[in-house]
Amino acid sequence: MEGILRPIYQERASHPNTLGVLTIEKNQHSIPTTDTFDTVLLIIVNEAEQPLFVKHYTYEGKKAALHIITEKKLREWILLGSNRRIFDWLYNGKVVFDRNEFLAQLKEEMKEFPFYGRKIKMGLEFAKLIRRYMDGKAFFENQHYLDAYNHVIHSLHHLARLSVIENGFHPEVTVWNQVKQIEPEIYKLYVELVNSDETMEKRLELLFLASEFLIYSRTKAGITHLIEVLEEREFWAFNDMITHEELVEYSVDLGILLEYLIDRGFINVKNVETKGQGVFHRYYFVAKKLS
């Protein structure tokens, strides 16, 4: 492979804009992180017209994928967890070019997992967890058990990822293997939901009871980043939150997260009169500090 594809990445490596190049080989006995391609070439650049450029090749009856990604986009993936394959690529890929030890330093940074980045990732996972949990509960109460089951499975996955992050690790593709070692209680809950002989209704009922405590026990860790940002102002309009640079990634789930935190006493609401009689602007503020 390397001899055939080398000219492709060598041309890129010679460019001063290129920070690092890795090759990732398909492994028949591991999780398919290459999307069925035999080889993935990952090229990280300082800047580009588009943050991600992908090109596919065929060679000797095999397939290769070239991914050219900017450092900014790569760090976004790492922070938001929006492409979990990237962790496998960076950890297990073969480094064939590394300008000024960029990749070596990046791997070390990922290994250390700075607490600031951890807080943001926990916040985003917690928001998704609450969204799925609350939607699942609503479906359950309306006796839509299969829809409730789908949302609960996703909520447990977010709970698992949150647990992994809280323990200082990046959630990988095999997140349940990580959770089995780190938080066996969550793993057991997941297995019981999937494998139980109880009726779907009974399984969900028991899970909602058990997961209520697990979610609440992680609330403070999950909302630390959000609360720290909200403490910067006395009051917030909702639109000011979803357009804030540090909160924009919460936007889809922020509304339901706020309602959850209002119910739990972490956030309060301030009503301000409008020109319409009996209609008020709704503002939000931190009700109590986490420490």
Phi, psi and omega per residue, in radians:
M1 nan -0.908 -2.962
E2 -1.037 -0.689 -3.134
G3 -1.120 -0.643 -3.112
I4 -1.291 -0.751 -3.054
L5 -1.574 -0.172 -3.088
R6 -0.940 -0.762 -3.137
P7 -1.000 -0.521 -3.116
I8 -1.170 -0.845 -3.096
Y9 -1.469 -0.439 3.107
Q10 -1.117 -0.678 3.103
E11 -1.050 -0.731 -3.140
R12 -1.247 -0.687 -3.088
A13 -1.106 -0.509 -3.126
S14 -1.283 -0.221 -3.124
H15 -1.414 2.323 -3.101
P16 -1.111 -0.285 3.128
N17 -1.340 -0.295 -3.075
T18 -1.433 2.257 -3.100
L19 -1.710 -0.595 -3.108
G20 -2.941 2.715 3.126
V21 -2.369 2.306 3.058
L22 -2.232 2.652 2.987
T23 -2.067 2.400 -3.134
I24 -2.162 2.141 -3.103
E25 -1.712 2.480 3.057
K26 -1.162 2.340 3.125
N27 -2.057 2.077 -3.064
Q28 -1.092 -0.400 -3.033
H29 -1.851 0.203 -3.133
S30 -2.164 3.074 3.116
I31 -1.079 2.337 -3.062
P32 -1.273 1.431 -3.116
T33 -1.522 -0.046 -3.130
T34 -1.770 0.166 3.128
D35 0.966 0.776 3.099
T36 1.294 -0.079 3.107
F37 -1.326 2.551 -3.138
D38 -1.281 -0.559 3.140
T39 -2.494 2.449 2.992
V40 -2.081 2.265 3.018
L41 -1.813 2.069 3.128
L42 -1.900 2.051 -3.131
I43 -2.062 2.127 -3.125
I44 -1.800 2.231 -3.099
V45 -2.114 2.804 -3.135
N46 -1.199 -0.812 3.111
E47 -2.692 2.779 -3.131
A48 -2.803 2.851 3.139
E49 -1.104 -0.676 3.044
Q50 -2.147 2.459 -3.027
P51 -1.139 -0.447 3.128
L52 -2.431 2.195 3.088
F53 -2.201 2.248 -3.106
V54 -2.193 2.360 3.108
K55 -2.381 2.431 -3.112
H56 -1.881 2.513 -3.137
Y57 -2.271 2.740 2.976
T58 -2.116 2.379 3.098
Y59 -2.639 2.289 3.106
E60 0.851 0.716 -3.136
G61 1.300 0.166 3.126
K62 -2.007 3.034 -3.111
K63 -2.121 2.485 3.068
A64 -2.324 2.565 3.100
A65 -2.158 2.263 3.086
L66 -1.802 2.144 3.096
H67 -2.026 2.060 3.046
I68 -1.907 2.093 -3.024
I69 -2.311 2.480 3.096
T70 -1.344 2.711 3.106
E71 -1.017 -0.691 -3.130
K72 -1.058 -0.793 -3.137
K73 -1.168 -0.698 3.114
L74 -1.041 -0.793 -3.133
R75 -1.178 -0.539 3.062
E76 -1.134 -0.776 3.091
W77 -1.040 -0.769 -3.116
I78 -1.125 -0.751 -3.099
L79 -1.205 -0.824 -3.026
L80 -1.545 -0.243 -3.109
G81 1.185 0.446 -3.065
S82 -1.403 -0.155 3.036
N83 -2.499 1.581 -3.026
R84 -1.208 -0.354 3.104
R85 -1.075 -0.469 -3.037
I86 -1.068 -0.534 3.129
F87 -1.172 -0.736 3.094
D88 -1.140 -0.725 -3.134
W89 -1.069 -0.798 -3.092
L90 -1.256 -0.667 -3.112
Y91 -1.279 -0.716 -2.951
N92 -1.937 -0.139 3.127
G93 -1.218 2.702 3.115
K94 -1.525 2.109 3.131
V95 -1.357 2.079 3.122
V96 -1.922 -0.191 3.047
F97 -2.750 2.339 -3.107
D98 -2.553 1.728 -3.097
R99 -1.310 2.152 3.093
N100 0.924 0.581 3.112
E101 1.019 0.602 3.112
F102 -1.023 -0.867 -3.094
L103 -1.179 -0.671 3.121
A104 -1.076 -0.745 -3.138
Q105 -1.217 -0.652 3.126
L106 -1.123 -0.764 3.117
K107 -1.086 -0.702 3.121
E108 -1.133 -0.693 3.107
E109 -1.113 -0.737 3.112
M110 -1.125 -0.658 3.139
K111 -1.145 -0.710 3.141
E112 -1.298 -0.514 3.099
F113 0.879 1.329 -3.104
P114 -0.869 2.474 -3.037
F115 -1.080 -0.592 -3.141
Y116 -1.061 -0.842 3.110
G117 -1.087 -0.618 3.129
R118 -1.114 -0.725 -3.127
K119 -1.076 -0.749 3.136
I120 -1.125 -0.824 -3.134
K121 -1.066 -0.696 3.110
M122 -1.130 -0.685 3.132
G123 -1.095 -0.768 -3.124
L124 -1.190 -0.703 3.105
E125 -1.157 -0.685 -3.135
F126 -1.144 -0.699 3.114
A127 -1.084 -0.745 3.116
K128 -1.178 -0.645 3.098
L129 -1.048 -0.841 -3.130
I130 -1.107 -0.737 3.106
R131 -0.985 -0.901 -3.099
R132 -1.169 -0.702 -3.109
Y133 -1.136 -0.822 -3.110
M134 -1.177 -0.702 3.095
D135 -1.136 -0.719 3.126
G136 -1.093 -0.703 3.141
K137 -1.145 -0.682 3.123
A138 -1.127 -0.746 3.098
F139 -1.116 -0.691 -3.140
F140 -1.096 -0.787 -3.131
E141 -1.137 -0.418 3.092
N142 -1.705 0.218 3.048
Q143 1.112 0.464 3.011
H144 -1.656 1.346 -2.902
Y145 -1.214 -0.650 3.136
L146 -1.179 -0.690 3.081
D147 -1.162 -0.688 3.097
A148 -1.086 -0.743 -3.138
Y149 -1.051 -0.775 3.134
N150 -1.015 -0.800 -3.127
H151 -1.213 -0.632 -3.140
V152 -1.171 -0.705 3.078
I153 -1.004 -0.791 3.122
H154 -1.151 -0.670 -3.139
S155 -1.132 -0.678 3.091
L156 -1.140 -0.619 3.109
H157 -1.125 -0.744 3.097
H158 -1.174 -0.637 3.079
L159 -1.106 -0.700 3.113
A160 -1.128 -0.803 3.133
R161 -1.106 -0.711 3.103
L162 -1.043 -0.735 3.133
S163 -1.104 -0.740 3.140
V164 -1.093 -0.786 -3.141
I165 -1.116 -0.754 -3.122
E166 -1.044 -0.521 3.125
N167 -1.531 0.125 3.012
G168 1.582 0.275 -3.131
F169 -2.071 2.715 3.007
H170 -1.445 2.298 3.054
P171 -1.141 2.266 -3.129
E172 -1.816 -3.106 3.140
V173 -1.042 -0.695 -3.136
T174 -1.591 1.010 -3.005
V175 -1.108 -0.585 -3.111
W176 -1.230 -0.483 3.035
N177 -1.167 -0.644 3.076
Q178 -1.163 -0.812 -3.070
V179 -1.139 -0.608 3.120
K180 -0.987 -0.620 3.134
Q181 -1.459 -0.650 -2.987
I182 -1.543 -0.830 -3.074
E183 -2.317 1.313 -3.093
P184 -1.009 -0.427 3.137
E185 -1.116 -0.740 3.116
I186 -1.207 -0.721 3.113
Y187 -1.038 -0.768 -3.133
K188 -1.106 -0.681 3.121
L189 -1.070 -0.760 3.135
Y190 -1.110 -0.818 -3.124
V191 -1.087 -0.728 -3.140
E192 -1.138 -0.655 3.115
L193 -1.133 -0.728 -3.062
V194 -1.368 -0.689 -2.972
N195 -1.807 -0.119 -3.062
S196 -1.069 2.584 3.075
D197 -1.532 -0.057 3.122
E198 -1.182 2.854 3.059
T199 -1.138 2.790 3.133
M200 -0.998 -0.744 -3.135
E201 -1.059 -0.783 -3.106
K202 -1.190 -0.702 3.118
R203 -1.030 -0.810 -3.111
L204 -1.169 -0.703 3.138
E205 -1.048 -0.798 3.131
L206 -1.154 -0.659 -3.117
L207 -1.182 -0.730 3.127
F208 -1.059 -0.672 3.114
L209 -1.147 -0.753 -3.091
A210 -1.281 -0.693 -3.036
S211 -1.361 -0.357 3.119
E212 -0.963 -0.821 -3.128
F213 -1.194 -0.752 -3.109
L214 -1.073 -0.672 3.125
I215 -1.219 -0.830 -3.107
Y216 -1.077 -0.644 -3.110
S217 -1.171 -0.311 3.131
R218 -1.858 0.109 -3.071
T219 -1.081 -0.852 -3.092
K220 -1.048 -0.776 3.117
A221 -1.138 -0.654 -3.077
G222 -1.277 -0.428 -3.068
I223 -1.922 0.113 -3.101
T224 -0.952 -0.844 -3.113
H225 -1.099 -0.827 -3.125
L226 -1.038 -0.845 -3.110
I227 -1.098 -0.710 3.123
E228 -1.062 -0.680 3.101
V229 -1.213 -0.776 -3.098
L230 -1.152 -0.456 3.127
E231 -1.244 -0.156 3.122
E232 -1.229 -0.388 3.141
R233 -2.251 2.794 3.125
E234 -1.297 -0.757 -3.139
F235 -2.393 2.659 3.136
W236 -2.280 2.309 2.857
A237 -1.418 2.640 -3.073
F238 -1.056 -0.704 -3.119
N239 -1.117 -0.573 3.086
D240 -1.125 -0.569 3.112
M241 -1.201 -0.904 -3.012
I242 -1.263 -0.185 3.079
T243 -1.817 -0.046 3.087
H244 -1.232 2.376 -3.021
E245 -1.038 -0.513 -3.129
E246 -1.568 -0.185 -3.097
L247 -1.995 -0.076 -3.037
V248 -1.041 -0.565 -3.127
E249 -1.252 -0.287 3.097
Y250 -1.404 -0.257 -2.784
S251 -0.801 -0.793 -3.085
V252 -1.116 -0.636 -3.044
D253 -1.835 -0.029 -3.008
L254 -1.160 -0.661 -3.110
G255 -1.028 -0.880 -3.107
I256 -1.255 -0.521 3.069
L257 -1.133 -0.741 3.112
L258 -1.058 -0.759 -3.138
E259 -1.097 -0.685 3.078
Y260 -1.071 -0.756 -3.092
L261 -1.285 -0.493 3.039
I262 -1.167 -0.778 3.121
D263 -1.089 -0.549 -3.104
R264 -1.607 0.007 3.048
G265 1.467 0.171 3.132
F266 -1.483 -0.493 -3.132
I267 -2.163 2.467 3.028
N268 -2.017 2.835 -3.127
V269 -1.984 2.391 3.041
K270 -2.044 2.159 3.113
N271 -1.669 2.262 -3.135
V272 -2.106 2.298 -3.063
E273 -1.044 2.516 3.003
T274 -1.924 -3.082 3.103
K275 -1.252 -0.386 3.120
G276 -1.435 2.286 -3.098
Q277 -1.137 2.217 3.107
G278 1.397 0.067 3.113
V279 -1.947 2.332 -3.056
F280 -2.206 2.552 2.929
H281 -1.268 2.492 -3.111
R282 -1.882 2.065 3.110
Y283 -2.071 2.721 -3.056
Y284 -2.126 2.550 3.066
F285 -2.628 2.760 -3.113
V286 -1.246 2.175 -3.092
A287 -1.470 -0.623 -3.124
K288 -2.646 2.526 3.125
K289 -1.290 2.694 -3.069
L290 -1.422 -0.442 -3.081
S291 -1.323 nan nan
